[in-house]
Amino acid sequence: MKKVYYLKTCDTCRRILKELNLPSDFELQDIKSNVITVDQLDHMQALSGSYEALFSKRSQLYKKLNLKEQDLTESDFKHYILEHYTFLKRPVVIIDTSIFIGNAKKTVESIKLALDK
C-alpha cells in the first residue's frame, strides 16, 4: 500500500507533497472531504504502535477543548481523531509496512529515503 493522508487546504501538506514528488502509484486522501474510517485509523495505529503517535497536539481544537489538562487514553486519542480530521497529525505517509507521521524535517527526509529504495 502506498498512501498519503493529508489536508488539501494545509499549506504545509501541499508543500511537502510537492517536495516529495510522489510516484503516480500513491493514493492521496484528503481527510476533510474523505474522512478517515475506523479501519484506516486502526491500520495506521497498527503500523505506528499507538493512536497517540497519530494525534496532533498542535491542533487549535486541542487547545480550545483544553485537552492538555486531561489525561487522555489511547481510546480517547482514537475517538478524537475519528471525530474531527484536525486531530490527525499530518501528513501520514504509508509505504508498504512503513508509516511516516507529521511534517518534521527529519520525517520528510525519511520519506525521501524510503522512496529512493
Buried (B, 14 or more C-beta within 10 A) or exposed (E): EBBBBBBBEBEEBBEBBEEBEBEEEBEBBBBBEEEBEEEBBEBBBEBBEEBBBBBBEEBEBBEEBEBEEEEBEEEBBBBBBBEBBBBBBBBBBBBEEEBBBBBEEEBBEBBEEEBEE
